[in-house]
Each structure stands twice: as C-alpha cells, then as structure tokens.
C-alpha cells in the first residue's frame, strides 16, 4: 500500500466555482489540535482509491505540519487511525470549525 496527498490548490484552480478551499492564510496558520481535511490517493493491489479524510494537527514544522489520521480508510486496513501524515497548506481542502 502506498498513498500520496492530492494538491488541494490545484484542484481548486481546476474548478474554482465548485471546489472551495479555505484561504491560504488560514491553511498556513493551523495550530496543534486543529482538524484539517486532506485528499488521500491510496494505491494498493493495482487499484487507486481516493478518500477525503481528517487529520489532527500534531506538530507545526518548517514546511507545514504533521498530523495524525482521524479516520479509518474504507479502501484499506493498512493505513490506520493515528498514522502520522506530513502535509503542507497546499494539501488542505477544509478546516474543521466547530462554530
């Protein structure tokens, strides 16, 4: 099993009227404990599945973040809740706002 993250900014550029993402300033200023939704492209058994899943920001790094997966993927058991995922602001398609 292998996965990569889709570039949310590129997806937004392809369809700006229908694929909304939060402003760059918000995506670049997350803090530990916040939730961000990412697009995972999961390759396994010669198939590719795409899943949108939440990660909890665990650490802010010089290039972005490290988050822990907060969902169990439907397409594989090899990637588990709690897995650490490095990502950047460009990968974020949604930020959870409990308001």
N, C-alpha and C positions, 0 to 999 in steps of 0.2 A: 504494500500500500504506500502510495506517495500522494502528498497534497501540495497545492500551491494556492495562494490567495489571488483573487482577481483584483485588478486595479479599479476601484470604485470611481475614481476621477475619470478614467477612460470610458467606463460605462455611462457615466453622466454626460460626457461630451457626445457620445453616440446618440443619446435621446434626452436632451436637457429638459424637455417639456413633460416627460413621463417618468424619468428616473432621477428623483430628487436625492441629493445628499446634503448633509449639514455644511455650513460654510467652513472653509479651510481653517479659519481662526479657532473655531470650536473643535475641529478634528485634531488640531495641533496642540491643544491645551488640556487634554484629559489628565485626570489625576487617579492615583490608585483607588480602587473600589468602584470606579465608574464602569458601565457596561457599554460595549461597542459591538455593532453587528458587522460581520465580515462575510465575504463570499468565498467559500472553500470549493476548490476544484479537486475532487478526490479521484485518483486513478487506482484501480485495483482489478485484477482478473481481466485485463484487456478492455475494461469499460471505464468511462469517466462519468462521475455524478457531480452535480453542482448543488451545494446546500448553503443556505444563509443561516449562520449561527452566531450566537452571542459569546463574547469573551469578557472576562472581568479583568480590567487593567490591574496588573500586579506590580509593574515597575515602569517608570519612565526612563528611557535610555537616550543617548546622544542622537540616535537616528529615528526614534519613535517609541515603541512600547513593547513590553512582554505581557501577554495576557494568558489567563487560564480558561480553557474551553468550558463553557457553562451549559452546553447542550450535548446530548448523545447523538452522533450522526445516525441517520436512518440507513445509510448505504454501507456502513462498515462497523465492525466491533473493534477494529484495530486502533482506531482513534477514539480515545476515551475522555469523558468529563474530567477536567483537571489538567489535561495535557497543556504544556506551555507552548505558546504560539507567538513568535516575534512578528510584529506588523508595524506599519507606518500610517500616518494620517491619510495617505492616498488609498489605503485599503478600506477605510471606514465608510460604510453606507448608511449607518444610522447610529445615533447615540440615545441610550435609554434615558428618558426624562420621566421621573415618577410623578411629576406635576401634571 
